[in-house]
Amino acid sequence: MLSTTSTAMLRLLAPSGRPTTWTWLKRTAASSARAAENGPSAAKDNAAAAAAAAASASASSSNSAERADKWKLRACVLVERPARITKDLSELEASVKNMLRTEEDERSLLCEFELKIARDKENAEKKKRGEEVEILGDDYMTAEDLIEQWKKDGAAFQPASRRTKADEEGDVRSLDRSLDAILRLVVKQKFHNLWLWDLPAASWSEGETLRETAEKAVRECCGEELRVQVMGNAPCGFYQYVLPSKVREQTGYRGCKMFIYKAFHVEGNAETQKGVAQDFKWLPREEFEESLDRHTSKAVREILMEES
């Protein structure tokens, strides 16, 4: 039971227009009064129970916050196969080339072959006059003889086509395609039970550098036959994404922080890896960006230079 004095004090403490606060104070005072009537042991038990509940709530809140702030570190590799031949000249480029070639022909000194033509004419005039002709070097063959020989050699030469068999068949796994363009590698790999097209990627392990993680990603996703040269020890790009709620519950991670490394193709080709990478493709820039998810595609666009 609350005494008259206690009730009066509670009414003084209760703010005007705040019945909830008043009710809570009244209940607290009543609980304290009952504890006093039941003896010190009951009060001690109540205090211990309250402390245990508070500690449990605090620990639960701390663990939840710790899990929510935990990020998975990963590294991925942007592998490029450089162009092997130059692109076809545009109309403007061809026009400038012809202009410079004409200027070079008009303003340059005579080359060795042009000097030989002049010597041949001079020797022919000497022979007509019955004068002795001095043979120098390879002058035993006239310029006309050399031209005929070069024409025969030229007729036997067949330049390779700019389009390869892989271009004709549409083989996106082949490195012998789109020779005038830079090709970039994408692999179809497993992410949380989903197979997605992305850069070769792997999770960071304790004790290894991020560059070692990037090199591991190429081996795990592409096999041992593909050799690449990773450029530098520091990543050239970064992005992060939050995992879906179900995946967060399963893995205990809030999301992934992805560090992008750049590498150049050295030799060999990728291979499918059972359970890791189902497929792979070498793609020119536009197709490459379209095949990636929005997070990776945005990060890659910030790294790549404009291509003419």
C-alpha positions as CSV (number, residue, x, y, z in Angstrom):
1,M,0.0,0.0,0.0
2,L,1.2,3.5,-0.8
3,S,1.2,5.9,2.1
4,T,-0.5,9.3,1.8
5,T,2.9,11.0,1.7
6,S,4.2,8.8,-1.1
7,T,1.1,9.4,-3.1
8,A,1.4,13.1,-2.7
9,M,5.1,13.0,-3.8
10,L,4.2,11.0,-6.9
11,R,1.6,13.6,-7.8
12,L,4.1,16.4,-7.5
13,L,6.6,14.5,-9.7
14,A,4.0,13.6,-12.3
15,P,4.2,16.1,-15.2
16,S,1.0,17.8,-16.2
17,G,-0.7,16.1,-19.2
18,R,1.7,13.1,-19.0
19,P,-0.5,10.2,-17.6
20,T,2.0,7.6,-18.9
21,T,4.9,8.9,-16.9
22,W,2.6,9.2,-13.9
23,T,1.4,5.6,-14.2
24,W,5.0,4.3,-14.6
25,L,6.1,6.2,-11.4
26,K,3.1,4.9,-9.5
27,R,3.8,1.3,-10.5
28,T,7.5,1.6,-9.6
29,A,6.7,3.0,-6.2
30,A,4.2,0.1,-5.6
31,S,6.8,-2.5,-6.6
32,S,9.2,-1.0,-4.2
33,A,6.7,-1.0,-1.4
34,R,5.9,-4.7,-2.0
35,A,9.6,-5.5,-2.0
36,A,10.0,-3.8,1.3
37,E,7.0,-5.8,2.8
38,N,8.4,-9.1,1.4
39,G,11.8,-8.5,3.0
40,P,15.3,-7.7,1.7
41,S,15.7,-11.1,0.0
42,A,12.9,-10.5,-2.5
43,A,14.2,-7.0,-3.2
44,K,17.6,-8.5,-3.9
45,D,16.1,-11.2,-6.2
46,N,14.2,-8.5,-8.1
47,A,17.4,-6.4,-8.5
48,A,19.4,-9.4,-9.7
49,A,16.7,-10.4,-12.3
50,A,16.6,-6.8,-13.6
51,A,20.4,-6.7,-13.9
52,A,20.5,-10.0,-15.7
53,A,17.8,-8.8,-18.1
54,A,19.6,-5.6,-18.8
55,A,22.9,-7.4,-19.4
56,S,21.2,-9.9,-21.8
57,A,19.6,-7.1,-23.7
58,S,22.9,-5.2,-23.9
59,A,24.8,-8.3,-25.2
60,S,22.1,-9.0,-27.7
61,S,22.2,-5.5,-28.9
62,S,26.0,-5.5,-29.1
63,N,26.1,-8.8,-31.1
64,S,23.4,-7.6,-33.5
65,A,25.3,-4.3,-34.1
66,E,28.6,-6.3,-34.6
67,R,27.0,-8.5,-37.2
68,A,25.3,-5.6,-39.0
69,D,28.7,-3.9,-39.4
70,K,30.6,-6.9,-40.7
71,W,31.7,-6.7,-44.4
72,K,33.1,-9.4,-46.6
73,L,36.3,-8.4,-48.4
74,R,36.8,-9.6,-52.0
75,A,39.0,-8.8,-54.9
76,C,38.2,-9.0,-58.6
77,V,40.3,-8.7,-61.8
78,L,39.7,-6.7,-64.9
79,V,41.6,-8.8,-67.5
80,E,42.4,-7.2,-70.9
81,R,43.6,-8.6,-74.2
82,P,45.1,-5.7,-76.1
83,A,44.2,-5.1,-79.7
84,R,46.5,-7.0,-82.1
85,I,46.0,-4.9,-85.2
86,T,45.1,-1.3,-85.8
87,K,41.5,-0.2,-86.6
88,D,40.5,0.7,-90.1
89,L,41.2,4.4,-90.8
90,S,38.3,6.7,-90.8
91,E,37.6,9.0,-93.8
92,L,39.3,11.9,-92.1
93,E,42.3,9.8,-91.0
94,A,42.8,8.4,-94.5
95,S,42.6,11.9,-96.0
96,V,45.3,13.2,-93.6
97,K,47.5,10.2,-94.2
98,N,47.4,10.7,-98.0
99,M,48.2,14.4,-97.6
100,L,51.2,13.7,-95.4
101,R,52.4,11.0,-97.8
102,T,52.2,13.3,-100.8
103,E,54.1,16.0,-98.9
104,E,56.8,13.5,-97.9
105,D,57.2,12.4,-101.5
106,E,57.4,15.9,-102.8
107,R,59.8,17.3,-100.2
108,S,62.0,14.4,-99.4
109,L,65.5,13.6,-100.9
110,L,65.9,10.8,-103.5
111,C,66.0,7.3,-102.0
112,E,68.5,4.7,-103.0
113,F,66.2,3.1,-105.5
114,E,65.5,6.5,-107.2
115,L,69.3,7.1,-107.4
116,K,69.7,3.7,-109.0
117,I,67.1,4.6,-111.7
118,A,69.2,7.7,-112.4
119,R,72.4,5.6,-112.6
120,D,70.7,3.1,-115.0
121,K,69.8,5.9,-117.3
122,E,73.3,7.3,-117.2
123,N,74.8,3.9,-117.9
124,A,72.4,3.3,-120.8
125,E,73.5,6.6,-122.4
126,K,77.2,5.6,-122.0
127,K,76.6,2.3,-123.7
128,K,75.0,4.0,-126.6
129,R,78.1,6.2,-127.0
130,G,80.3,3.2,-126.7
131,E,81.8,4.3,-123.4
132,E,82.9,1.9,-120.6
133,V,80.3,1.4,-117.9
134,E,81.4,1.0,-114.3
135,I,79.3,-1.5,-112.3
136,L,78.7,-0.5,-108.7
137,G,77.3,-2.9,-106.0
138,D,74.0,-4.5,-107.3
139,D,73.9,-2.4,-110.5
140,Y,74.3,-5.7,-112.4
141,M,70.4,-5.8,-112.1
142,T,68.7,-2.8,-113.5
143,A,65.8,-1.0,-111.7
144,E,63.4,-2.5,-114.2
145,D,64.7,-6.0,-113.4
146,L,64.1,-5.4,-109.7
147,I,60.6,-4.1,-110.3
148,E,59.7,-7.2,-112.2
149,Q,61.1,-9.4,-109.5
150,W,59.1,-7.5,-106.8
151,K,55.9,-7.8,-108.8
152,K,56.3,-11.6,-108.9
153,D,57.0,-11.8,-105.1
154,G,54.1,-9.5,-104.4
155,A,51.7,-11.7,-106.5
156,A,52.6,-14.7,-104.3
157,F,52.0,-12.9,-101.1
158,Q,48.4,-13.1,-99.7
159,P,47.8,-10.8,-96.7
160,A,45.8,-12.3,-93.8
161,S,42.2,-11.4,-93.4
162,R,41.3,-8.9,-90.7
163,R,38.4,-11.2,-89.8
164,T,39.2,-14.6,-88.3
165,K,37.4,-17.9,-88.1
166,A,36.4,-17.1,-84.6
167,D,34.8,-13.9,-85.9
168,E,32.9,-15.8,-88.6
169,E,31.6,-18.4,-86.1
170,G,30.9,-15.9,-83.3
171,D,33.2,-17.8,-80.9
172,V,33.2,-15.5,-77.8
173,R,35.5,-17.8,-75.9
174,S,38.3,-17.3,-78.5
175,L,41.1,-14.7,-78.1
176,D,41.5,-14.8,-81.9
177,R,38.6,-12.5,-82.6
178,S,37.9,-8.8,-82.9
179,L,41.7,-8.3,-83.4
180,D,41.3,-4.5,-83.8
181,A,39.6,-4.1,-80.4
182,I,40.5,-4.6,-76.7
183,L,38.7,-7.7,-75.3
184,R,37.9,-8.1,-71.6
185,L,37.1,-11.2,-69.7
186,V,33.9,-12.1,-67.9
187,V,33.1,-15.3,-66.2
188,K,29.8,-16.9,-65.1
189,Q,30.5,-17.6,-61.5
190,K,28.4,-18.6,-58.4
191,F,27.3,-15.8,-55.9
192,H,25.1,-17.0,-53.0
193,N,23.5,-19.8,-55.1
194,L,23.1,-17.6,-58.2
195,W,25.1,-17.9,-61.4
196,L,26.0,-14.4,-62.6
197,W,28.3,-12.9,-65.2
198,D,31.0,-10.8,-63.5
199,L,34.8,-10.2,-63.3
200,P,36.8,-13.1,-61.9
201,A,36.6,-12.7,-58.1
202,A,37.6,-14.3,-54.8
203,S,37.2,-13.7,-51.1
204,W,40.1,-12.4,-49.1
205,S,41.7,-14.8,-46.6
206,E,43.6,-14.0,-43.4
207,G,47.3,-13.5,-44.0
208,E,47.2,-12.7,-47.8
209,T,47.5,-9.3,-49.6
210,L,44.7,-8.1,-51.8
211,R,46.9,-8.5,-54.8
212,E,47.4,-12.2,-53.8
213,T,43.6,-12.4,-53.5
214,A,43.3,-11.0,-57.1
215,E,45.8,-13.5,-58.5
216,K,43.9,-16.3,-56.6
217,A,40.7,-15.1,-58.2
218,V,42.1,-15.7,-61.7
219,R,43.4,-19.2,-60.8
220,E,40.1,-20.3,-59.2
221,C,37.8,-18.9,-61.9
222,C,39.9,-19.5,-65.0
223,G,42.3,-22.3,-64.3
224,E,46.1,-22.6,-64.4
225,E,46.4,-22.2,-68.2
226,L,45.5,-18.5,-68.3
227,R,48.5,-16.3,-67.4
228,V,48.0,-12.6,-66.7
229,Q,50.1,-9.8,-65.4
230,V,48.4,-7.9,-62.5
231,M,49.3,-4.3,-62.6
232,G,50.6,-3.0,-59.3
233,N,49.9,-3.8,-55.6
234,A,47.1,-1.3,-55.1
235,P,43.6,-1.7,-56.6
236,C,42.5,0.7,-59.3
237,G,38.8,0.6,-58.4
238,F,36.4,-0.1,-55.6
239,Y,32.7,-0.6,-54.9
240,Q,30.5,-2.1,-52.2
241,Y,27.0,-3.5,-52.0
242,V,24.6,-4.6,-49.3
243,L,23.5,-8.3,-49.3
244,P,19.8,-9.3,-49.3
245,S,18.3,-9.9,-45.8
246,K,18.1,-13.7,-46.2
247,V,21.8,-13.8,-47.3
248,R,22.8,-11.6,-44.4
249,E,21.1,-14.0,-42.0
250,Q,22.8,-17.0,-43.6
251,T,26.3,-15.5,-43.9
252,G,26.4,-13.0,-41.0
253,Y,27.8,-10.3,-43.3
254,R,26.1,-7.0,-44.0
255,G,27.6,-6.8,-47.5
256,C,30.7,-7.1,-49.7
257,K,33.5,-4.6,-50.3
258,M,35.0,-5.3,-53.7
259,F,38.5,-4.2,-54.8
260,I,39.2,-4.1,-58.5
261,Y,42.6,-4.9,-60.0
262,K,43.7,-4.5,-63.6
263,A,45.6,-7.2,-65.5
264,F,46.8,-7.9,-69.0
265,H,46.6,-11.2,-70.9
266,V,50.0,-12.8,-71.3
267,E,49.3,-16.3,-72.7
268,G,46.8,-19.2,-72.6
269,N,43.1,-19.1,-72.3
270,A,40.5,-19.5,-69.5
271,E,38.8,-22.8,-68.7
272,T,35.5,-23.6,-67.0
273,Q,35.9,-24.6,-63.3
274,K,33.4,-27.0,-61.9
275,G,31.4,-25.5,-59.1
276,V,33.1,-22.1,-59.5
277,A,32.8,-20.9,-63.1
278,Q,30.4,-22.3,-65.6
279,D,31.4,-20.3,-68.6
280,F,33.6,-17.4,-69.8
281,K,33.6,-14.8,-72.6
282,W,36.1,-12.3,-74.1
283,L,34.0,-9.2,-75.1
284,P,34.6,-5.8,-76.6
285,R,33.8,-2.8,-74.4
286,E,30.1,-2.3,-75.1
287,E,29.1,-5.9,-74.7
288,F,31.4,-6.2,-71.7
289,E,29.7,-3.4,-69.8
290,E,26.2,-4.7,-70.6
291,S,27.1,-8.2,-69.3
292,L,28.0,-7.0,-65.8
293,D,25.7,-6.1,-62.9
294,R,25.0,-2.4,-62.2
295,H,27.5,-2.2,-59.3
296,T,30.4,-3.6,-61.2
297,S,29.5,-1.9,-64.5
298,K,29.5,1.6,-62.8
299,A,32.8,1.0,-61.1
300,V,34.4,-0.3,-64.4
301,R,33.2,2.7,-66.4
302,E,35.1,5.0,-63.9
303,I,38.3,3.0,-64.6
304,L,38.4,2.5,-68.3
305,M,39.8,5.1,-70.7
306,E,37.9,6.3,-73.8
307,E,38.6,4.2,-76.8
308,S,39.0,5.8,-80.3
